[in-house]
Amino acid sequence: MPGKVNPVIAESLTMICARKDGQRLVGYRWCQAGNFELNVMMPMMAHNVLESSHLLQTGVRNFQEKMHRRHRGEQKNAQS
């Protein structure tokens, strides 16, 4: 059907943002778990920061390639 948009790409970006937000909240909890100025959760926090960064980077790139560029191309074709 012409003009129909598949929302899966936008929904996947929403899921990535929800996961990143959850990892942020878990990071707050881990920061509170430190005892005597020694935080044994630091490696896990670093892992979550890197994982969140990778997820966001991949999700935004996917959104840009599959949704944004395609949508802009359809708009240009419709105006012609």
C-alpha positions as CSV (number, residue, x, y, z in Angstrom):
1,M,0.0,0.0,0.0
2,P,1.5,3.3,-1.0
3,G,2.1,5.8,1.8
4,K,2.0,3.2,4.5
5,V,4.8,3.5,7.1
6,N,6.2,0.5,8.9
7,P,6.6,1.7,12.6
8,V,9.0,-1.1,13.5
9,I,12.2,1.0,13.1
10,A,10.8,3.8,15.3
11,E,9.6,1.3,17.9
12,S,13.0,-0.3,18.1
13,L,14.6,3.1,18.8
14,T,12.0,3.5,21.6
15,M,12.9,0.1,23.1
16,I,16.6,1.1,23.0
17,C,15.9,4.3,24.8
18,A,13.9,2.4,27.5
19,R,16.8,-0.1,28.0
20,K,19.3,2.8,28.3
21,D,17.1,4.5,30.8
22,G,16.9,1.2,32.8
23,Q,20.6,0.8,32.7
24,R,20.9,4.4,34.0
25,L,18.7,3.6,37.0
26,V,20.6,0.4,37.7
27,G,23.8,2.5,37.6
28,Y,22.4,4.8,40.3
29,R,21.8,1.7,42.5
30,W,25.3,0.4,41.9
31,C,26.7,3.8,42.9
32,Q,25.0,3.4,46.3
33,A,26.5,-0.1,46.7
34,G,30.0,1.3,47.4
35,N,31.5,0.6,50.8
36,F,34.3,2.6,52.5
37,E,35.0,4.6,49.3
38,L,35.5,1.3,47.4
39,N,33.0,0.7,44.7
40,V,33.2,-2.9,43.5
41,M,30.5,-2.3,40.9
42,M,32.7,0.1,38.9
43,P,33.5,-2.5,36.1
44,M,29.8,-3.3,35.7
45,M,29.0,0.4,35.5
46,A,31.7,0.9,32.8
47,H,30.3,-2.1,30.9
48,N,26.8,-0.6,31.0
49,V,28.0,2.8,29.8
50,L,29.8,1.2,26.8
51,E,26.8,-1.1,26.0
52,S,24.4,1.9,26.2
53,S,26.6,3.9,23.9
54,H,26.8,1.1,21.4
55,L,23.1,0.4,21.5
56,L,22.2,4.1,20.9
57,Q,24.8,4.5,18.2
58,T,23.5,1.4,16.3
59,G,19.8,2.4,16.9
60,V,20.2,5.9,15.7
61,R,22.2,4.8,12.6
62,N,19.5,2.2,11.8
63,F,16.8,4.8,12.2
64,Q,18.6,7.3,10.0
65,E,19.3,4.8,7.2
66,K,16.0,3.0,7.1
67,M,13.5,5.5,8.2
68,H,14.7,9.1,7.9
69,R,16.4,8.9,4.5
70,R,13.7,6.7,3.0
71,H,11.0,9.1,4.3
72,R,12.8,12.1,2.9
73,G,13.2,10.4,-0.5
74,E,9.5,9.6,-0.6
75,Q,8.7,13.3,0.2
76,K,10.9,14.4,-2.7
77,N,9.3,12.0,-5.1
78,A,5.8,13.1,-4.0
79,Q,6.7,16.8,-4.7
80,S,8.0,16.0,-8.2
